[in-house]
């Protein structure tokens, strides 16, 4: 039984380490405002140009300019949770789920 616990612990630790290294250098900052959100994509702390940003339930795609920051419009006039996805040109992807408040 002790060997099984040790093996399972090692497997869990290696899976966690691998999952953590996949997008450690990529970050996405999302700030909800009014009827949308500012989304900034960074890699190693530097802005990413050319990342494609989407929001679940919306039809539009937004491509980050040189400063890595785009404004993504929301179509729903009510509070909801949205999942923002940024796809980098090298195939890396990052997701963030946030609450988008209703515009007062």
Biopython code that builds the backbone (N, CA, C, O; Angstrom):
import numpy as np
from Bio.PDB.StructureBuilder import StructureBuilder

atoms = [
    (1, "UNK", "N", (0.822, -1.194, 0.000)),
    (1, "UNK", "CA", (0.000, 0.000, 0.000)),
    (1, "UNK", "C", (0.864, 1.254, 0.000)),
    (1, "UNK", "O", (0.548, 2.241, -0.666)),
    (2, "UNK", "N", (1.963, 1.204, 0.759)),
    (2, "UNK", "CA", (2.853, 2.362, 0.849)),
    (2, "UNK", "C", (3.465, 2.680, -0.514)),
    (2, "UNK", "O", (3.616, 3.849, -0.869)),
    (3, "UNK", "N", (3.820, 1.639, -1.281)),
    (3, "UNK", "CA", (4.410, 1.836, -2.611)),
    (3, "UNK", "C", (3.393, 2.481, -3.553)),
    (3, "UNK", "O", (3.756, 3.326, -4.371)),
    (4, "UNK", "N", (2.140, 2.095, -3.444)),
    (4, "UNK", "CA", (1.093, 2.664, -4.293)),
    (4, "UNK", "C", (0.916, 4.147, -3.977)),
    (4, "UNK", "O", (0.795, 4.961, -4.892)),
    (5, "UNK", "N", (0.900, 4.508, -2.700)),
    (5, "UNK", "CA", (0.773, 5.910, -2.308)),
    (5, "UNK", "C", (1.949, 6.738, -2.797)),
    (5, "UNK", "O", (1.767, 7.864, -3.262)),
    (6, "UNK", "N", (3.147, 6.193, -2.698)),
    (6, "UNK", "CA", (4.339, 6.909, -3.175)),
    (6, "UNK", "C", (4.258, 7.111, -4.684)),
    (6, "UNK", "O", (4.532, 8.204, -5.180)),
    (7, "UNK", "N", (3.883, 6.062, -5.418)),
    (7, "UNK", "CA", (3.782, 6.161, -6.876)),
    (7, "UNK", "C", (2.722, 7.174, -7.284)),
    (7, "UNK", "O", (2.938, 7.952, -8.214)),
    (8, "UNK", "N", (1.573, 7.176, -6.599)),
    (8, "UNK", "CA", (0.504, 8.119, -6.930)),
    (8, "UNK", "C", (0.938, 9.547, -6.605)),
    (8, "UNK", "O", (0.618, 10.471, -7.352)),
    (9, "UNK", "N", (1.652, 9.736, -5.517)),
    (9, "UNK", "CA", (2.152, 11.066, -5.153)),
    (9, "UNK", "C", (3.130, 11.580, -6.188)),
    (9, "UNK", "O", (3.082, 12.753, -6.559)),
    (10, "UNK", "N", (4.014, 10.719, -6.660)),
    (10, "UNK", "CA", (4.996, 11.122, -7.677)),
    (10, "UNK", "C", (4.294, 11.471, -8.987)),
    (10, "UNK", "O", (4.666, 12.437, -9.652)),
    (11, "UNK", "N", (3.285, 10.695, -9.357)),
    (11, "UNK", "CA", (2.543, 10.966, -10.585)),
    (11, "UNK", "C", (1.812, 12.301, -10.486)),
    (11, "UNK", "O", (1.833, 13.090, -11.431)),
    (12, "UNK", "N", (1.172, 12.558, -9.357)),
    (12, "UNK", "CA", (0.464, 13.826, -9.168)),
    (12, "UNK", "C", (1.429, 14.997, -9.217)),
    (12, "UNK", "O", (1.125, 16.019, -9.833)),
    (13, "UNK", "N", (2.577, 14.871, -8.587)),
    (13, "UNK", "CA", (3.568, 15.956, -8.586)),
    (13, "UNK", "C", (4.094, 16.217, -9.985)),
    (13, "UNK", "O", (4.256, 17.374, -10.371)),
    (14, "UNK", "N", (4.366, 15.169, -10.758)),
    (14, "UNK", "CA", (4.889, 15.373, -12.105)),
    (14, "UNK", "C", (3.821, 15.973, -13.007)),
    (14, "UNK", "O", (4.144, 16.797, -13.863)),
    (15, "UNK", "N", (2.556, 15.588, -12.846)),
    (15, "UNK", "CA", (1.478, 16.163, -13.651)),
    (15, "UNK", "C", (1.299, 17.634, -13.336)),
    (15, "UNK", "O", (1.092, 18.444, -14.240)),
    (16, "UNK", "N", (1.376, 17.987, -12.062)),
    (16, "UNK", "CA", (1.231, 19.384, -11.658)),
    (16, "UNK", "C", (2.376, 20.213, -12.209)),
    (16, "UNK", "O", (2.152, 21.323, -12.692)),
    (17, "UNK", "N", (3.586, 19.705, -12.149)),
    (17, "UNK", "CA", (4.745, 20.447, -12.659)),
    (17, "UNK", "C", (4.618, 20.662, -14.159)),
    (17, "UNK", "O", (4.910, 21.752, -14.651)),
    (18, "UNK", "N", (4.187, 19.643, -14.894)),
    (18, "UNK", "CA", (4.040, 19.776, -16.339)),
    (18, "UNK", "C", (2.956, 20.790, -16.681)),
    (18, "UNK", "O", (3.148, 21.630, -17.560)),
    (19, "UNK", "N", (1.820, 20.719, -15.993)),
    (19, "UNK", "CA", (0.724, 21.654, -16.271)),
    (19, "UNK", "C", (1.146, 23.082, -15.990)),
    (19, "UNK", "O", (0.717, 24.000, -16.689)),
    (20, "UNK", "N", (1.969, 23.285, -14.990)),
    (20, "UNK", "CA", (2.404, 24.620, -14.639)),
    (20, "UNK", "C", (3.378, 25.222, -15.629)),
    (20, "UNK", "O", (3.464, 26.446, -15.724)),
    (21, "UNK", "N", (4.111, 24.415, -16.367)),
    (21, "UNK", "CA", (5.114, 24.940, -17.292)),
    (21, "UNK", "C", (4.548, 25.241, -18.672)),
    (21, "UNK", "O", (5.232, 25.865, -19.483)),
    (22, "UNK", "N", (3.339, 24.824, -18.962)),
    (22, "UNK", "CA", (2.808, 25.007, -20.307)),
    (22, "UNK", "C", (2.642, 26.477, -20.675)),
    (22, "UNK", "O", (2.990, 26.864, -21.791)),
    (23, "UNK", "N", (2.122, 27.309, -19.775)),
    (23, "UNK", "CA", (1.879, 28.707, -20.090)),
    (23, "UNK", "C", (2.428, 29.635, -19.013)),
    (23, "UNK", "O", (1.894, 30.725, -18.807)),
    (24, "UNK", "N", (3.491, 29.216, -18.323)),
    (24, "UNK", "CA", (4.046, 30.055, -17.261)),
    (24, "UNK", "C", (4.486, 31.419, -17.771)),
    (24, "UNK", "O", (4.395, 32.409, -17.044)),
    (25, "UNK", "N", (4.959, 31.485, -19.003)),
    (25, "UNK", "CA", (5.488, 32.738, -19.519)),
    (25, "UNK", "C", (4.422, 33.615, -20.180)),
    (25, "UNK", "O", (4.720, 34.738, -20.586)),
    (26, "UNK", "N", (3.178, 33.119, -20.294)),
    (26, "UNK", "CA", (2.108, 33.871, -20.944)),
    (26, "UNK", "C", (1.093, 34.303, -19.889)),
    (26, "UNK", "O", (0.692, 33.512, -19.035)),
    (27, "UNK", "N", (0.684, 35.571, -19.960)),
    (27, "UNK", "CA", (-0.285, 36.100, -19.008)),
    (27, "UNK", "C", (-1.321, 36.919, -19.765)),
    (27, "UNK", "O", (-1.013, 37.527, -20.790)),
    (28, "UNK", "N", (-2.545, 36.932, -19.260)),
    (28, "UNK", "CA", (-3.606, 37.741, -19.848)),
    (28, "UNK", "C", (-4.277, 38.502, -18.712)),
    (28, "UNK", "O", (-4.730, 37.912, -17.731)),
    (29, "UNK", "N", (-4.333, 39.823, -18.860)),
    (29, "UNK", "CA", (-4.983, 40.682, -17.875)),
    (29, "UNK", "C", (-6.275, 41.199, -18.473)),
    (29, "UNK", "O", (-6.276, 41.777, -19.560)),
    (30, "UNK", "N", (-7.383, 40.990, -17.759)),
    (30, "UNK", "CA", (-8.700, 41.396, -18.253)),
    (30, "UNK", "C", (-9.320, 42.363, -17.251)),
    (30, "UNK", "O", (-9.426, 42.059, -16.062)),
    (31, "UNK", "N", (-9.729, 43.539, -17.747)),
    (31, "UNK", "CA", (-10.374, 44.556, -16.910)),
    (31, "UNK", "C", (-11.726, 44.888, -17.514)),
    (31, "UNK", "O", (-11.804, 45.503, -18.577)),
    (32, "UNK", "N", (-12.802, 44.478, -16.831)),
    (32, "UNK", "CA", (-14.159, 44.736, -17.323)),
    (32, "UNK", "C", (-14.526, 46.196, -17.109)),
    (32, "UNK", "O", (-14.327, 46.750, -16.028)),
    (33, "UNK", "N", (-15.070, 46.818, -18.169)),
    (33, "UNK", "CA", (-15.551, 48.203, -18.107)),
    (33, "UNK", "C", (-16.755, 48.337, -19.030)),
    (33, "UNK", "O", (-16.728, 47.866, -20.166)),
    (34, "UNK", "N", (-17.811, 48.981, -18.541)),
    (34, "UNK", "CA", (-18.973, 49.238, -19.392)),
    (34, "UNK", "C", (-19.453, 48.009, -20.125)),
    (34, "UNK", "O", (-19.718, 46.975, -19.512)),
    (35, "UNK", "N", (-19.565, 48.116, -21.428)),
    (35, "UNK", "CA", (-20.038, 47.018, -22.265)),
    (35, "UNK", "C", (-18.889, 46.243, -22.896)),
    (35, "UNK", "O", (-18.939, 45.908, -24.080)),
    (36, "UNK", "N", (-17.873, 45.963, -22.123)),
    (36, "UNK", "CA", (-16.765, 45.198, -22.653)),
    (36, "UNK", "C", (-15.652, 45.061, -21.647)),
    (36, "UNK", "O", (-15.859, 45.191, -20.441)),
    (37, "UNK", "N", (-14.463, 44.794, -22.163)),
    (37, "UNK", "CA", (-13.308, 44.616, -21.298)),
    (37, "UNK", "C", (-12.024, 44.922, -22.053)),
    (37, "UNK", "O", (-11.901, 44.638, -23.245)),
    (38, "UNK", "N", (-11.073, 45.506, -21.339)),
    (38, "UNK", "CA", (-9.725, 45.667, -21.877)),
    (38, "UNK", "C", (-8.986, 44.369, -21.604)),
    (38, "UNK", "O", (-8.996, 43.860, -20.483)),
    (39, "UNK", "N", (-8.346, 43.839, -22.637)),
    (39, "UNK", "CA", (-7.595, 42.592, -22.514)),
    (39, "UNK", "C", (-6.162, 42.866, -22.946)),
    (39, "UNK", "O", (-5.922, 43.367, -24.045)),
    (40, "UNK", "N", (-5.206, 42.535, -22.071)),
    (40, "UNK", "CA", (-3.800, 42.694, -22.424)),
    (40, "UNK", "C", (-3.120, 41.332, -22.335)),
    (40, "UNK", "O", (-3.247, 40.626, -21.334)),
    (41, "UNK", "N", (-2.399, 40.975, -23.391)),
    (41, "UNK", "CA", (-1.680, 39.709, -23.450)),
    (41, "UNK", "C", (-0.195, 40.002, -23.316)),
    (41, "UNK", "O", (0.353, 40.852, -24.018)),
    (42, "UNK", "N", (0.451, 39.278, -22.395)),
    (42, "UNK", "CA", (1.882, 39.464, -22.122)),
    (42, "UNK", "C", (2.597, 38.123, -22.193)),
    (42, "UNK", "O", (2.034, 37.081, -21.856)),
    (43, "UNK", "N", (3.831, 38.171, -22.633)),
    (43, "UNK", "CA", (4.677, 36.978, -22.604)),
    (43, "UNK", "C", (6.012, 37.390, -22.022)),
    (43, "UNK", "O", (6.673, 38.294, -22.533)),
    (44, "UNK", "N", (6.403, 36.724, -20.953)),
    (44, "UNK", "CA", (7.612, 37.093, -20.204)),
    (44, "UNK", "C", (7.581, 38.560, -19.799)),
    (44, "UNK", "O", (8.621, 39.217, -19.762)),
    (45, "UNK", "N", (6.381, 39.083, -19.491)),
    (45, "UNK", "CA", (6.212, 40.460, -19.048)),
    (45, "UNK", "C", (6.146, 41.499, -20.156)),
    (45, "UNK", "O", (5.921, 42.677, -19.880)),
    (46, "UNK", "N", (6.340, 41.086, -21.409)),
    (46, "UNK", "CA", (6.318, 42.018, -22.540)),
    (46, "UNK", "C", (5.001, 41.876, -23.309)),
    (46, "UNK", "O", (4.471, 40.771, -23.421)),
    (47, "UNK", "N", (4.465, 42.992, -23.844)),
    (47, "UNK", "CA", (3.223, 42.925, -24.627)),
    (47, "UNK", "C", (3.378, 42.025, -25.847)),
    (47, "UNK", "O", (4.438, 41.975, -26.472)),
    (48, "UNK", "N", (2.300, 41.316, -26.172)),
    (48, "UNK", "CA", (2.309, 40.406, -27.321)),
    (48, "UNK", "C", (1.495, 41.023, -28.450)),
    (48, "UNK", "O", (0.301, 41.278, -28.296)),
    (49, "UNK", "N", (2.134, 41.256, -29.563)),
    (49, "UNK", "CA", (1.459, 41.727, -30.771)),
    (49, "UNK", "C", (1.011, 40.517, -31.580)),
    (49, "UNK", "O", (1.752, 39.542, -31.707)),
    (50, "UNK", "N", (-0.212, 40.579, -32.134)),
    (50, "UNK", "CA", (-0.681, 39.521, -33.021)),
    (50, "UNK", "C", (-1.423, 38.385, -32.348)),
    (50, "UNK", "O", (-1.724, 37.389, -33.005)),
    (51, "UNK", "N", (-1.732, 38.495, -31.052)),
    (51, "UNK", "CA", (-2.523, 37.456, -30.383)),
    (51, "UNK", "C", (-3.991, 37.664, -30.751)),
    (51, "UNK", "O", (-4.463, 38.800, -30.788)),
    (52, "UNK", "N", (-4.709, 36.591, -31.019)),
    (52, "UNK", "CA", (-6.126, 36.654, -31.352)),
    (52, "UNK", "C", (-6.935, 36.426, -30.089)),
    (52, "UNK", "O", (-6.830, 35.374, -29.459)),
    (53, "UNK", "N", (-7.747, 37.418, -29.714)),
    (53, "UNK", "CA", (-8.538, 37.369, -28.486)),
    (53, "UNK", "C", (-10.011, 37.175, -28.844)),
    (53, "UNK", "O", (-10.543, 37.867, -29.712)),
    (54, "UNK", "N", (-10.664, 36.227, -28.168)),
    (54, "UNK", "CA", (-12.090, 35.988, -28.372)),
    (54, "UNK", "C", (-12.782, 35.918, -27.011)),
    (54, "UNK", "O", (-12.141, 35.706, -25.981)),
    (55, "UNK", "N", (-14.094, 36.100, -27.030)),
    (55, "UNK", "CA", (-14.935, 36.000, -25.853)),
    (55, "UNK", "C", (-16.036, 34.998, -26.157)),
    (55, "UNK", "O", (-16.685, 35.087, -27.199)),
    (56, "UNK", "N", (-16.252, 34.043, -25.257)),
    (56, "UNK", "CA", (-17.291, 33.044, -25.490)),
    (56, "UNK", "C", (-18.636, 33.716, -25.720)),
    (56, "UNK", "O", (-18.987, 34.673, -25.031)),
    (57, "UNK", "N", (-19.381, 33.214, -26.685)),
    (57, "UNK", "CA", (-20.697, 33.747, -26.984)),
    (57, "UNK", "C", (-20.685, 34.946, -27.913)),
    (57, "UNK", "O", (-21.749, 35.414, -28.319)),
    (58, "UNK", "N", (-19.514, 35.456, -28.259)),
    (58, "UNK", "CA", (-19.404, 36.588, -29.179)),
    (58, "UNK", "C", (-18.839, 36.093, -30.501)),
    (58, "UNK", "O", (-18.092, 35.115, -30.546)),
    (59, "UNK", "N", (-19.201, 36.770, -31.558)),
    (59, "UNK", "CA", (-18.744, 36.350, -32.877)),
    (59, "UNK", "C", (-17.419, 36.976, -33.286)),
    (59, "UNK", "O", (-16.753, 36.476, -34.193)),
    (60, "UNK", "N", (-17.030, 38.059, -32.631)),
    (60, "UNK", "CA", (-15.844, 38.787, -33.054)),
    (60, "UNK", "C", (-14.530, 38.207, -32.556)),
    (60, "UNK", "O", (-14.463, 37.530, -31.529)),
    (61, "UNK", "N", (-13.498, 38.499, -33.321)),
    (61, "UNK", "CA", (-12.121, 38.200, -32.929)),
    (61, "UNK", "C", (-11.366, 39.517, -32.932)),
    (61, "UNK", "O", (-11.614, 40.376, -33.778)),
    (62, "UNK", "N", (-10.463, 39.678, -32.008)),
    (62, "UNK", "CA", (-9.689, 40.905, -31.879)),
    (62, "UNK", "C", (-8.216, 40.527, -31.863)),
    (62, "UNK", "O", (-7.821, 39.585, -31.177)),
    (63, "UNK", "N", (-7.412, 41.252, -32.610)),
    (63, "UNK", "CA", (-5.980, 40.976, -32.688)),
    (63, "UNK", "C", (-5.239, 42.087, -31.957)),
    (63, "UNK", "O", (-5.473, 43.271, -32.200)),
    (64, "UNK", "N", (-4.347, 41.692, -31.062)),
    (64, "UNK", "CA", (-3.618, 42.674, -30.257)),
    (64, "UNK", "C", (-2.608, 43.446, -31.108)),
    (64, "UNK", "O", (-1.891, 42.859, -31.918)),
    (65, "UNK", "N", (-2.560, 44.768, -30.915)),
    (65, "UNK", "CA", (-1.553, 45.586, -31.592)),
    (65, "UNK", "C", (-0.219, 45.494, -30.833)),
    (65, "UNK", "O", (-0.041, 44.630, -29.974)),
    (66, "UNK", "N", (0.688, 46.374, -31.157)),
    (66, "UNK", "CA", (2.030, 46.369, -30.585)),
    (66, "UNK", "C", (2.038, 46.413, -29.052)),
    (66, "UNK", "O", (2.905, 45.811, -28.418)),
    (67, "UNK", "N", (1.059, 47.136, -28.449)),
    (67, "UNK", "CA", (1.030, 47.234, -26.990)),
    (67, "UNK", "C", (0.350, 46.036, -26.327)),
    (67, "UNK", "O", (0.244, 45.989, -25.101)),
    (68, "UNK", "N", (-0.114, 45.064, -27.125)),
    (68, "UNK", "CA", (-0.702, 43.839, -26.593)),
    (68, "UNK", "C", (-2.066, 44.007, -25.960)),
    (68, "UNK", "O", (-2.527, 43.107, -25.259)),
    (69, "UNK", "N", (-2.734, 45.142, -26.186)),
    (69, "UNK", "CA", (-3.979, 45.461, -25.493)),
    (69, "UNK", "C", (-5.104, 45.774, -26.474)),
    (69, "UNK", "O", (-4.928, 46.588, -27.381)),
    (70, "UNK", "N", (-6.271, 45.124, -26.295)),
    (70, "UNK", "CA", (-7.436, 45.378, -27.137)),
    (70, "UNK", "C", (-8.676, 45.555, -26.261)),
    (70, "UNK", "O", (-8.729, 45.082, -25.126)),
    (71, "UNK", "N", (-9.676, 46.251, -26.820)),
    (71, "UNK", "CA", (-10.968, 46.368, -26.147)),
    (71, "UNK", "C", (-11.921, 45.395, -26.811)),
    (71, "UNK", "O", (-12.117, 45.443, -28.025)),
    (72, "UNK", "N", (-12.513, 44.515, -26.022)),
    (72, "UNK", "CA", (-13.443, 43.509, -26.527)),
    (72, "UNK", "C", (-14.852, 43.912, -26.108)),
    (72, "UNK", "O", (-15.144, 44.029, -24.918)),
    (73, "UNK", "N", (-15.714, 44.121, -27.081)),
    (73, "UNK", "CA", (-17.108, 44.491, -26.816)),
    (73, "UNK", "C", (-17.904, 43.256, -26.402)),
    (73, "UNK", "O", (-17.693, 42.158, -26.917)),
    (74, "UNK", "N", (-18.829, 43.462, -25.454)),
    (74, "UNK", "CA", (-19.759, 42.398, -25.095)),
    (74, "UNK", "C", (-21.103, 42.737, -25.708)),
    (74, "UNK", "O", (-21.455, 43.908, -25.854)),
    (75, "UNK", "N", (-21.842, 41.714, -26.062)),
    (75, "UNK", "CA", (-23.117, 41.920, -26.727)),
    (75, "UNK", "C", (-24.291, 41.892, -25.767)),
    (75, "UNK", "O", (-25.355, 42.432, -26.072)),
    (76, "UNK", "N", (-24.114, 41.271, -24.616)),
    (76, "UNK", "CA", (-25.219, 41.125, -23.669)),
    (76, "UNK", "C", (-25.263, 42.318, -22.718)),
    (76, "UNK", "O", (-24.228, 42.700, -22.171)),
    (77, "UNK", "N", (-26.441, 42.916, -22.507)),
    (77, "UNK", "CA", (-26.547, 44.082, -21.628)),
    (77, "UNK", "C", (-26.758, 43.708, -20.162)),
    (77, "UNK", "O", (-27.271, 44.522, -19.394)),
    (78, "UNK", "N", (-26.380, 42.511, -19.762)),
    (78, "UNK", "CA", (-26.586, 42.090, -18.383)),
    (78, "UNK", "C", (-25.310, 41.449, -17.841)),
    (78, "UNK", "O", (-24.404, 41.093, -18.595)),
    (79, "UNK", "N", (-25.263, 41.313, -16.527)),
    (79, "UNK", "CA", (-24.100, 40.707, -15.890)),
    (79, "UNK", "C", (-24.005, 39.245, -16.298)),
    (79, "UNK", "O", (-24.996, 38.515, -16.298)),
    (80, "UNK", "N", (-22.798, 38.837, -16.642)),
    (80, "UNK", "CA", (-22.577, 37.428, -16.991)),
    (80, "UNK", "C", (-21.109, 37.080, -16.810)),
    (80, "UNK", "O", (-20.260, 37.961, -16.674)),
    (81, "UNK", "N", (-20.826, 35.809, -16.811)),
    (81, "UNK", "CA", (-19.445, 35.355, -16.763)),
    (81, "UNK", "C", (-18.990, 35.108, -18.188)),
    (81, "UNK", "O", (-19.692, 34.465, -18.969)),
    (82, "UNK", "N", (-17.824, 35.615, -18.523)),
    (82, "UNK", "CA", (-17.287, 35.423, -19.856)),
    (82, "UNK", "C", (-15.918, 34.773, -19.792)),
    (82, "UNK", "O", (-15.148, 35.006, -18.861)),
    (83, "UNK", "N", (-15.627, 33.961, -20.785)),
    (83, "UNK", "CA", (-14.314, 33.331, -20.874)),
    (83, "UNK", "C", (-13.583, 33.956, -22.051)),
    (83, "UNK", "O", (-13.997, 33.818, -23.202)),
    (84, "UNK", "N", (-12.497, 34.640, -21.746)),
    (84, "UNK", "CA", (-11.654, 35.244, -22.764)),
    (84, "UNK", "C", (-10.551, 34.254, -23.113)),
    (84, "UNK", "O", (-9.957, 33.635, -22.230)),
    (85, "UNK", "N", (-10.283, 34.112, -24.400)),
    (85, "UNK", "CA", (-9.221, 33.231, -24.873)),
    (85, "UNK", "C", (-8.281, 34.039, -25.748)),
    (85, "UNK", "O", (-8.724, 34.790, -26.618)),
    (86, "UNK", "N", (-6.992, 33.886, -25.520)),
    (86, "UNK", "CA", (-5.988, 34.518, -26.377)),
    (86, "UNK", "C", (-5.147, 33.415, -27.003)),
    (86, "UNK", "O", (-4.561, 32.588, -26.305)),
    (87, "UNK", "N", (-5.099, 33.419, -28.335)),
    (87, "UNK", "CA", (-4.286, 32.458, -29.073)),
    (87, "UNK", "C", (-3.093, 33.209, -29.646)),
    (87, "UNK", "O", (-3.259, 34.131, -30.446)),
    (88, "UNK", "N", (-1.889, 32.815, -29.238)),
    (88, "UNK", "CA", (-0.682, 33.455, -29.730)),
    (88, "UNK", "C", (-0.299, 32.863, -31.080)),
    (88, "UNK", "O", (-0.735, 31.767, -31.434)),
    (89, "UNK", "N", (0.510, 33.588, -31.821)),
    (89, "UNK", "CA", (0.912, 33.131, -33.157)),
    (89, "UNK", "C", (1.683, 31.818, -33.106)),
    (89, "UNK", "O", (1.683, 31.067, -34.081)),
    (90, "UNK", "N", (2.349, 31.525, -31.972)),
    (90, "UNK", "CA", (3.124, 30.286, -31.859)),
    (90, "UNK", "C", (2.265, 29.108, -31.393)),
    (90, "UNK", "O", (2.784, 28.014, -31.170)),
    (91, "UNK", "N", (0.943, 29.328, -31.244)),
    (91, "UNK", "CA", (0.039, 28.253, -30.860)),
    (91, "UNK", "C", (-0.269, 28.190, -29.367)),
    (91, "UNK", "O", (-1.181, 27.465, -28.968)),
    (92, "UNK", "N", (0.455, 28.922, -28.535)),
    (92, "UNK", "CA", (0.137, 28.964, -27.104)),
    (92, "UNK", "C", (-1.231, 29.603, -26.915)),
    (92, "UNK", "O", (-1.608, 30.517, -27.649)),
    (93, "UNK", "N", (-1.965, 29.117, -25.933)),
    (93, "UNK", "CA", (-3.298, 29.635, -25.654)),
    (93, "UNK", "C", (-3.446, 29.853, -24.156)),
    (93, "UNK", "O", (-2.921, 29.085, -23.349)),
    (94, "UNK", "N", (-4.169, 30.915, -23.793)),
    (94, "UNK", "CA", (-4.445, 31.193, -22.392)),
    (94, "UNK", "C", (-5.906, 31.610, -22.274)),
    (94, "UNK", "O", (-6.449, 32.256, -23.170)),
    (95, "UNK", "N", (-6.540, 31.236, -21.161)),
    (95, "UNK", "CA", (-7.954, 31.565, -20.931)),
    (95, "UNK", "C", (-8.125, 32.214, -19.569)),
    (95, "UNK", "O", (-7.415, 31.893, -18.616)),
    (96, "UNK", "N", (-9.078, 33.130, -19.495)),
    (96, "UNK", "CA", (-9.441, 33.773, -18.234)),
    (96, "UNK", "C", (-10.955, 33.884, -18.177)),
    (96, "UNK", "O", (-11.591, 34.301, -19.145)),
    (97, "UNK", "N", (-11.526, 33.513, -17.050)),
    (97, "UNK", "CA", (-12.952, 33.657, -16.829)),
    (97, "UNK", "C", (-13.175, 34.809, -15.875)),
    (97, "UNK", "O", (-12.591, 34.848, -14.792)),
    (98, "UNK", "N", (-14.031, 35.762, -16.278)),
    (98, "UNK", "CA", (-14.312, 36.917, -15.424)),
    (98, "UNK", "C", (-15.798, 37.239, -15.453)),
    (98, "UNK", "O", (-16.527, 36.785, -16.335)),
    (99, "UNK", "N", (-16.236, 38.022, -14.484)),
    (99, "UNK", "CA", (-17.606, 38.506, -14.451)),
    (99, "UNK", "C", (-17.634, 39.857, -15.157)),
    (99, "UNK", "O", (-16.867, 40.762, -14.828)),
    (100, "UNK", "N", (-18.534, 39.977, -16.135)),
    (100, "UNK", "CA", (-18.691, 41.217, -16.881)),
    (100, "UNK", "C", (-19.939, 41.905, -16.333)),
    (100, "UNK", "O", (-21.053, 41.436, -16.563)),
    (101, "UNK", "N", (-19.763, 43.012, -15.613)),
    (101, "UNK", "CA", (-20.923, 43.659, -14.987)),
    (101, "UNK", "C", (-21.797, 44.392, -15.996)),
    (101, "UNK", "O", (-21.353, 44.755, -17.085)),
    (102, "UNK", "N", (-23.050, 44.598, -15.605)),
    (102, "UNK", "CA", (-23.998, 45.338, -16.433)),
    (102, "UNK", "C", (-23.609, 46.805, -16.455)),
    (102, "UNK", "O", (-23.174, 47.356, -15.444)),
    (103, "UNK", "N", (-23.764, 47.433, -17.607)),
    (103, "UNK", "CA", (-23.495, 48.867, -17.731)),
    (103, "UNK", "C", (-24.654, 49.627, -17.116)),
    (103, "UNK", "O", (-25.803, 49.404, -17.499)),
    (104, "UNK", "N", (-24.385, 50.519, -16.172)),
    (104, "UNK", "CA", (-25.451, 51.261, -15.483)),
    (104, "UNK", "C", (-25.802, 52.524, -16.217)),
    (104, "UNK", "O", (-26.679, 53.269, -15.778)),
]
sb = StructureBuilder()
sb.init_structure("model")
sb.init_model(0)
sb.init_chain("A")
sb.init_seg("    ")
for serial, (resi, resn, name, xyz) in enumerate(atoms, 1):
    if name == "N":
        sb.init_residue(resn, " ", resi, " ")
    sb.init_atom(name, np.array(xyz, "f"), 0.0, 1.0, " ", f" {name:<3s}", serial, name[0])
structure = sb.get_structure()
